[in-house]
Amino acid sequence: MPYFDTASAAPLHPVARQALQAALDEGWADPARLYREGRRARLLLDAAREAAAESVGCRPDELVFTPSGTHAVHAGIAGALAGRRRVGGHLVVSAVEHSSVLHAAEVHAAAGGSVTEVPVDRTGAVAPSGYAAALDSTTALACLQSANHEVGTVQPVAEVAEVCRAAGVPLLVDAAQSLAWGPVEGDWSILTGSAHKWGGPPGVGLLAVRKGVRFSPQGPTDERESGRSPGFANLPAIIAAAASLRAVRAEADAEAARLRVLVDRLRRRVARLVPDVEVVGDPERRLPHLVTFSCLYVDGETLLHELDRAGYSVSSGSSCTSSTLTPSHVLRAMGVLSEGNVRVSLPAGTTAEEVNGFLEVLPGAVAGVRAELGVSEAEPEPEPSGPGPDSLEVDALGLRCPQPVIELARVIGRVAVGGTVTVLSDDEVARLDIPAWCAMRGHAYLGESPRPEGVAYTVRRQL
């Protein structure tokens, strides 16, 4: 059964498995102790730190291990904000950061700080000028991911780092998705990573803080990991994480070139094989192993279940697969279609046959889901039978994605060209998917207005 969700968690690398087993035998003691078992554990920890620092591109004494990538992000943001509290309490983040960054920003705002979100374009990329405009004299820290976890877009970290350096503001980079493929370029100040993203064991994160960056660890501390990550470290997992990072880096160039060909095939053929699909993310500046697309008139959760039954494990940022029924913040910030969203992230070793098999299964799965919703694969918009009214209103209250869009598609052909359709919906996803549908189908989105129940979204028929 092909596993196509390595962006969530990569399978354990063989080197990690070997290193973990060896470390369980040799690295179980307390590395802070002076007896031989402790000295042996300390040597192993030091070697792991040196290997990880070399891969990250920092000094060994700048890097500490944490219990997770999320812990590294939270510790990094809190420590940097506290270290520069005399400068001010302003935090700058991109609108598409990982939830760990945005949750830390929410906590900071709740404590009285201020947060500015830098917008992204339709590919999910920030503009360095956006950061330049957001920074001010009270900015304590800026954050930018190296590559997006949902759509794979690679961010201009080096350029943003230059902007931050000129303003005297440290830049924290969440490099969880990109560290397997190479070091992060640019003059970053703080960097975080997560071992289970590159084939290491779960429960190990990296936090690198450059010398000279004002940093004050928050919460209780002890003598371990420079006071930045207290508690007894999981040394066997740390050793396996460092060993696997070095191993995947050695394979990265060849594997990236091979997987990029397969992802290019997915990007091209999904658009050809599946009607009404939007492939999202930057087509060039992207991670080599990841592609995301959204399908009109498709319930995302049902589609993922269908693909799972067909033997393919994929992920989604669709609101239809979320317990909150709200669109992915990444897709919302990009302004792209969220319904029927599928993220495919290929692990190392994925074959062309596995990708071709997925492409054979996908069109039928999408068509089946659409059929269940009563949508014709050929053309959901009916042809007008004669002159139609100038306006119609559709009551979609209580209907969840993708049903409000389906109802809009069913009636748009009934109004005259230049006429309007207003969709009344209480589903948050409509705010994103109705404008995206208009862009895909060639109609004009006129905006929204509040109603006593729900929100009214108005569309003008263009053709």
C-alpha positions as CSV (number, residue, x, y, z in Angstrom):
1,M,0.0,0.0,0.0
2,P,1.8,3.2,-1.2
3,Y,2.2,5.8,1.6
4,F,2.1,9.3,0.1
5,D,2.0,11.4,3.2
6,T,5.7,11.9,4.1
7,A,5.0,15.6,4.8
8,S,3.2,14.5,7.9
9,A,5.7,11.9,8.9
10,A,8.4,10.1,6.9
11,P,8.9,6.4,7.3
12,L,11.8,5.5,9.6
13,H,15.0,5.6,7.6
14,P,17.0,2.3,7.7
15,V,20.0,4.2,9.1
16,A,17.8,5.6,11.9
17,R,16.6,2.1,12.7
18,Q,20.2,0.8,12.9
19,A,21.4,3.8,15.0
20,L,18.5,3.5,17.3
21,Q,19.1,-0.1,18.0
22,A,22.8,0.5,18.6
23,A,22.1,3.5,20.9
24,L,19.7,1.5,23.0
25,D,22.6,-0.8,23.8
26,E,25.3,1.9,24.2
27,G,23.6,5.2,24.9
28,W,21.1,4.6,27.7
29,A,23.1,6.2,30.6
30,D,23.1,9.8,31.8
31,P,25.5,11.8,29.7
32,A,26.0,14.2,32.6
33,R,27.7,11.5,34.7
34,L,31.4,10.9,34.9
35,Y,31.5,7.1,35.1
36,R,32.3,5.1,32.0
37,E,28.6,4.6,30.9
38,G,28.0,8.3,31.3
39,R,31.1,9.2,29.4
40,R,30.2,6.9,26.6
41,A,26.7,8.5,26.4
42,R,28.2,11.9,26.4
43,L,30.5,11.0,23.5
44,L,27.5,9.8,21.6
45,L,25.5,12.9,22.3
46,D,28.4,15.2,21.3
47,A,28.8,13.2,18.0
48,A,25.1,13.5,17.3
49,R,25.2,17.3,18.0
50,E,28.1,17.8,15.7
51,A,26.5,15.7,12.9
52,A,23.2,17.7,13.2
53,A,25.0,21.0,13.4
54,E,26.9,20.2,10.2
55,S,23.6,19.4,8.4
56,V,21.9,22.5,9.7
57,G,24.9,24.8,9.0
58,C,25.6,26.1,12.4
59,R,28.1,25.5,15.3
60,P,27.6,22.6,17.6
61,D,27.3,24.8,20.6
62,E,24.5,26.7,18.9
63,L,22.2,23.7,18.6
64,V,20.2,21.9,21.2
65,F,17.8,18.9,21.0
66,T,14.2,19.3,22.1
67,P,11.3,16.8,22.6
68,S,9.7,17.8,19.3
69,G,9.7,20.2,16.5
70,T,6.7,22.0,18.0
71,H,8.6,22.3,21.3
72,A,11.5,23.8,19.4
73,V,9.3,26.4,17.7
74,H,7.6,27.4,20.9
75,A,10.9,27.6,22.8
76,G,12.5,29.5,20.0
77,I,9.8,32.1,19.7
78,A,9.3,32.6,23.5
79,G,13.1,32.8,24.1
80,A,13.7,35.3,21.3
81,L,10.7,37.5,22.3
82,A,11.9,37.5,25.9
83,G,15.5,38.2,25.0
84,R,14.4,41.3,23.1
85,R,11.6,42.5,25.2
86,R,13.3,45.9,25.7
87,V,13.0,46.4,22.0
88,G,9.3,45.8,22.0
89,G,6.6,43.2,21.8
90,H,5.9,43.1,18.0
91,L,6.1,39.7,16.3
92,V,5.9,39.3,12.5
93,V,4.9,36.0,10.9
94,S,3.7,34.9,7.5
95,A,0.0,34.0,7.0
96,V,0.9,30.4,6.0
97,E,3.2,29.4,8.9
98,H,2.8,26.1,10.5
99,S,0.2,26.0,13.3
100,S,2.9,25.7,15.9
101,V,4.1,29.2,15.0
102,L,0.6,30.7,14.8
103,H,-0.4,29.2,18.1
104,A,2.7,30.8,19.7
105,A,1.7,34.0,18.1
106,E,-1.8,33.8,19.6
107,V,-0.3,33.2,23.0
108,H,2.0,36.2,22.6
109,A,-1.0,38.4,21.5
110,A,-3.1,37.2,24.4
111,A,-0.3,38.3,26.7
112,G,-0.4,41.8,25.4
113,G,2.0,41.6,22.4
114,S,1.2,42.6,18.8
115,V,1.3,40.3,15.8
116,T,1.5,41.2,12.1
117,E,0.7,38.6,9.5
118,V,2.5,39.0,6.1
119,P,0.2,38.0,3.2
120,V,1.1,35.6,0.5
121,D,0.4,35.5,-3.3
122,R,-1.7,32.8,-4.9
123,T,1.2,30.4,-5.0
124,G,1.7,30.7,-1.3
125,A,4.9,32.8,-1.4
126,V,5.6,35.9,0.6
127,A,7.3,39.0,-0.8
128,P,10.4,40.3,0.9
129,S,8.8,43.7,0.6
130,G,5.9,42.5,2.7
131,Y,8.3,41.8,5.6
132,A,10.1,45.2,5.0
133,A,6.7,46.9,5.4
134,A,5.7,44.9,8.5
135,L,9.0,45.5,10.5
136,D,9.2,48.5,12.7
137,S,11.2,49.8,15.7
138,T,9.3,47.6,18.1
139,T,9.7,44.4,16.2
140,A,11.3,41.8,18.4
141,L,11.2,38.8,16.1
142,A,10.2,37.7,12.6
143,C,9.3,34.2,11.6
144,L,9.2,32.5,8.1
145,Q,9.0,28.9,7.2
146,S,11.6,27.6,4.7
147,A,8.9,25.7,2.7
148,N,5.2,25.3,3.1
149,H,4.0,22.1,4.7
150,E,0.7,22.0,2.7
151,V,1.5,23.2,-0.8
152,G,5.3,22.8,-0.9
153,T,6.1,26.4,-2.0
154,V,9.7,27.4,-1.1
155,Q,9.9,30.8,0.6
156,P,12.5,33.5,-0.2
157,V,14.3,33.0,3.1
158,A,17.6,34.5,2.1
159,E,16.0,37.7,0.8
160,V,13.8,38.1,3.9
161,A,16.8,37.4,6.1
162,E,18.6,40.4,4.4
163,V,15.6,42.6,5.1
164,C,15.5,41.5,8.7
165,R,19.2,41.9,9.1
166,A,19.0,45.5,7.8
167,A,16.3,46.3,10.3
168,G,18.2,44.6,13.2
169,V,15.5,42.0,13.7
170,P,16.3,38.3,14.2
171,L,14.6,35.8,11.8
172,L,13.3,32.4,13.1
173,V,13.0,29.8,10.3
174,D,10.8,26.8,10.7
175,A,12.8,24.4,8.5
176,A,10.8,21.2,9.3
177,Q,9.8,20.5,5.8
178,S,13.1,21.3,4.0
179,L,15.9,20.1,6.2
180,A,15.9,16.7,4.5
181,W,16.7,18.4,1.1
182,G,19.5,20.8,2.2
183,P,20.5,23.5,4.6
184,V,18.5,26.7,4.7
185,E,20.1,29.6,2.8
186,G,20.5,33.1,4.1
187,D,21.6,34.8,7.3
188,W,18.9,33.3,9.6
189,S,19.1,33.8,13.4
190,I,17.1,30.9,14.8
191,L,16.2,27.6,13.1
192,T,13.9,24.7,14.1
193,G,13.4,21.2,12.7
194,S,11.6,18.0,13.5
195,A,13.2,14.5,13.1
196,H,10.1,12.6,12.0
197,K,9.9,14.8,8.9
198,W,13.1,13.4,7.5
199,G,12.9,9.8,8.6
200,G,14.2,10.1,12.1
201,P,12.2,8.8,15.1
202,P,9.4,11.0,16.5
203,G,10.0,12.9,19.7
204,V,13.2,14.8,18.6
205,G,13.4,18.4,17.5
206,L,16.2,20.8,16.7
207,L,16.6,24.4,18.0
208,A,19.6,26.4,16.7
209,V,20.3,29.9,18.0
210,R,23.1,31.8,16.4
211,K,25.7,33.4,18.6
212,G,24.9,37.0,19.3
213,V,21.2,36.6,19.2
214,R,19.6,37.8,22.4
215,F,17.8,34.8,23.8
216,S,16.2,34.2,27.2
217,P,14.8,30.6,27.8
218,Q,11.4,30.7,29.4
219,G,10.0,28.4,32.1
220,P,12.0,26.3,34.5
221,T,15.4,25.3,33.2
222,D,18.2,23.0,34.2
223,E,21.8,22.4,33.2
224,R,20.9,20.2,30.2
225,E,20.9,21.5,26.6
226,S,22.3,24.9,27.5
227,G,19.2,25.5,29.6
228,R,17.0,25.7,26.5
229,S,15.4,22.2,26.7
230,P,15.2,20.9,30.3
231,G,14.9,17.2,31.2
232,F,16.6,14.0,30.5
233,A,17.1,13.7,26.8
234,N,16.0,10.7,24.7
235,L,19.6,10.0,23.7
236,P,18.9,6.9,21.5
237,A,16.3,8.8,19.5
238,I,18.6,11.8,19.2
239,I,21.4,9.6,17.9
240,A,19.1,8.1,15.4
241,A,17.8,11.5,14.3
242,A,21.2,12.9,13.7
243,A,22.4,9.7,11.8
244,S,19.3,9.7,9.6
245,L,19.6,13.4,8.8
246,R,23.1,12.9,7.6
247,A,22.0,9.9,5.6
248,V,19.1,11.6,3.8
249,R,21.3,14.5,3.0
250,A,23.8,12.2,1.3
251,E,20.9,10.9,-0.9
252,A,19.1,14.2,-1.2
253,D,20.3,15.5,-4.6
254,A,19.7,12.3,-6.5
255,E,16.4,11.6,-4.8
256,A,15.2,15.1,-5.3
257,A,15.9,14.9,-9.0
258,R,14.1,11.6,-9.3
259,L,11.0,12.6,-7.2
260,R,10.7,16.0,-9.0
261,V,10.1,14.1,-12.3
262,L,7.4,12.1,-10.6
263,V,5.7,15.1,-9.1
264,D,5.9,17.0,-12.4
265,R,4.0,14.0,-13.9
266,L,1.4,14.3,-11.2
267,R,1.0,18.0,-11.7
268,R,0.5,17.6,-15.4
269,R,-1.7,14.5,-15.5
270,V,-4.0,15.4,-12.6
271,A,-4.9,18.6,-14.5
272,R,-5.6,16.5,-17.6
273,L,-7.3,13.5,-16.1
274,V,-9.6,15.2,-13.6
275,P,-12.1,17.9,-14.7
276,D,-12.4,21.0,-12.6
277,V,-9.2,20.6,-10.6
278,E,-6.8,23.3,-9.4
279,V,-3.2,22.4,-8.8
280,V,-1.9,24.8,-6.2
281,G,1.5,26.0,-5.0
282,D,4.5,27.4,-6.9
283,P,5.2,25.2,-10.0
284,E,8.9,25.9,-9.8
285,R,10.0,27.1,-6.4
286,R,8.7,24.1,-4.5
287,L,9.8,21.0,-2.6
288,P,10.7,18.2,-4.9
289,H,8.4,15.6,-3.4
290,L,5.1,17.4,-2.8
291,V,2.0,18.4,-4.9
292,T,-1.4,19.6,-3.7
293,F,-4.6,19.9,-5.8
294,S,-8.2,20.7,-5.1
295,C,-11.2,19.3,-6.9
296,L,-14.5,21.2,-7.4
297,Y,-17.7,19.6,-6.2
298,V,-15.9,17.0,-4.1
299,D,-16.2,16.2,-0.4
300,G,-12.6,16.0,0.8
301,E,-13.1,13.5,3.6
302,T,-15.0,11.1,1.3
303,L,-12.3,11.4,-1.4
304,L,-9.5,10.6,1.1
305,H,-11.5,7.5,2.3
306,E,-12.0,6.4,-1.3
307,L,-8.2,6.7,-2.0
308,D,-7.4,4.9,1.2
309,R,-9.7,2.0,0.1
310,A,-7.9,2.0,-3.2
311,G,-4.6,1.6,-1.3
312,Y,-3.2,5.1,-1.3
313,S,-2.5,7.1,1.9
314,V,-2.7,10.8,1.2
315,S,-3.5,13.9,3.3
316,S,-5.6,17.1,2.9
317,G,-6.0,20.7,4.0
318,S,-9.6,20.6,3.0
319,S,-12.2,22.0,5.4
320,C,-14.2,18.9,4.8
321,T,-11.7,16.8,6.6
322,S,-11.5,19.1,9.6
323,S,-13.5,18.8,12.8
324,T,-13.9,22.6,12.8
325,L,-15.3,22.7,9.2
326,T,-13.1,25.8,8.5
327,P,-10.8,26.0,5.5
328,S,-7.1,25.4,5.9
329,H,-5.4,28.7,6.9
330,V,-2.8,28.1,4.2
331,L,-5.4,27.7,1.4
332,R,-7.4,30.6,2.7
333,A,-4.4,32.9,2.7
334,M,-3.6,31.9,-0.8
335,G,-7.2,32.4,-2.0
336,V,-7.4,29.1,-3.8
337,L,-10.0,26.3,-3.8
338,S,-10.1,24.3,-0.6
339,E,-12.8,21.7,-1.3
340,G,-11.7,18.3,-2.4
341,N,-8.1,19.1,-1.4
342,V,-5.5,16.4,-1.7
343,R,-1.8,16.6,-0.7
344,V,0.5,14.0,-2.1
345,S,4.0,13.9,-0.6
346,L,6.2,11.1,-1.9
347,P,8.7,9.3,0.4
348,A,12.1,8.3,-0.8
349,G,12.1,5.3,-3.0
350,T,8.6,5.9,-4.5
351,T,8.4,4.3,-7.9
352,A,7.0,5.4,-11.2
353,E,4.6,2.4,-11.1
354,E,3.2,3.6,-7.8
355,V,2.6,7.1,-9.1
356,N,1.0,5.7,-12.3
357,G,-1.2,3.5,-10.2
358,F,-2.4,6.5,-8.2
359,L,-3.2,8.4,-11.4
360,E,-5.2,5.5,-12.7
361,V,-7.3,5.4,-9.5
362,L,-7.8,9.1,-8.9
363,P,-10.2,10.0,-11.7
364,G,-12.6,7.3,-10.8
365,A,-12.4,8.2,-7.1
366,V,-13.2,11.8,-7.9
367,A,-16.0,10.9,-10.3
368,G,-17.5,8.5,-7.7
369,V,-17.6,11.2,-5.0
370,R,-19.2,13.7,-7.4
371,A,-21.8,11.1,-8.4
372,E,-22.7,10.6,-4.8
373,L,-23.3,14.3,-4.5
374,G,-25.4,14.3,-7.6
375,V,-23.0,16.2,-9.8
376,S,-22.4,15.4,-13.4
377,E,-18.7,14.9,-14.2
378,A,-19.2,16.4,-17.7
379,E,-20.9,19.7,-16.8
380,P,-22.5,20.7,-13.5
381,E,-23.8,24.0,-14.9
382,P,-27.0,23.6,-16.8
383,E,-27.5,25.3,-20.2
384,P,-30.1,28.0,-20.1
385,S,-33.4,27.1,-21.9
386,G,-34.2,30.7,-22.7
387,P,-34.0,34.3,-21.3
388,G,-33.5,34.0,-17.5
389,P,-34.2,36.2,-14.6
390,D,-31.8,39.0,-13.7
391,S,-31.2,37.5,-10.2
392,L,-31.7,34.4,-8.1
393,E,-31.0,33.6,-4.5
394,V,-30.0,30.1,-3.3
395,D,-30.6,29.1,0.3
396,A,-27.7,26.8,1.3
397,L,-28.0,27.3,5.0
398,G,-27.1,24.1,6.9
399,L,-25.3,22.6,3.8
400,R,-21.6,21.9,4.2
401,C,-18.8,21.9,1.6
402,P,-18.9,21.4,-1.2
403,Q,-22.7,21.6,-1.4
404,P,-23.0,25.4,-1.4
405,V,-20.8,25.6,-4.5
406,I,-22.7,22.8,-6.1
407,E,-26.0,24.6,-5.6
408,L,-24.4,27.7,-7.1
409,A,-23.2,25.8,-10.2
410,R,-26.6,24.3,-10.7
411,V,-28.4,27.6,-11.0
412,I,-25.9,29.9,-12.6
413,G,-27.1,29.0,-16.0
414,R,-30.7,30.0,-15.2
415,V,-30.0,33.7,-14.9
416,A,-29.3,35.9,-17.9
417,V,-25.7,36.8,-18.8
418,G,-24.9,39.7,-16.5
419,G,-27.4,38.6,-14.0
420,T,-26.5,37.6,-10.4
421,V,-26.8,34.6,-8.1
422,T,-26.7,35.1,-4.4
423,V,-25.8,32.1,-2.2
424,L,-26.9,32.3,1.4
425,S,-24.6,30.0,3.5
426,D,-23.5,29.5,7.1
427,D,-20.5,27.4,6.1
428,E,-17.2,29.2,6.6
429,V,-15.7,27.4,3.6
430,A,-18.0,29.3,1.2
431,R,-16.0,32.5,1.9
432,L,-13.1,30.8,0.2
433,D,-14.5,28.4,-2.3
434,I,-17.2,30.6,-4.0
435,P,-14.6,33.2,-5.1
436,A,-12.3,30.3,-6.1
437,W,-15.1,28.7,-8.1
438,C,-15.7,32.0,-9.9
439,A,-12.1,32.3,-10.9
440,M,-12.1,28.8,-12.2
441,R,-15.4,29.1,-14.1
442,G,-15.0,32.6,-15.5
443,H,-17.7,34.4,-13.5
444,A,-17.4,37.5,-11.4
445,Y,-17.4,37.4,-7.6
446,L,-19.1,40.6,-6.3
447,G,-18.5,40.1,-2.6
448,E,-20.4,39.2,0.5
449,S,-22.8,40.7,3.0
450,P,-24.0,39.6,6.4
451,R,-27.5,38.3,6.9
452,P,-29.4,37.5,10.1
453,E,-28.6,33.9,9.4
454,G,-25.3,33.2,7.5
455,V,-23.6,35.3,4.9
456,A,-24.8,36.2,1.4
457,Y,-22.3,35.7,-1.4
458,T,-23.1,37.3,-4.8
459,V,-21.8,36.2,-8.2
460,R,-22.4,37.7,-11.6
461,R,-22.8,35.4,-14.6
462,Q,-20.2,36.4,-17.2
463,L,-21.0,33.9,-20.0
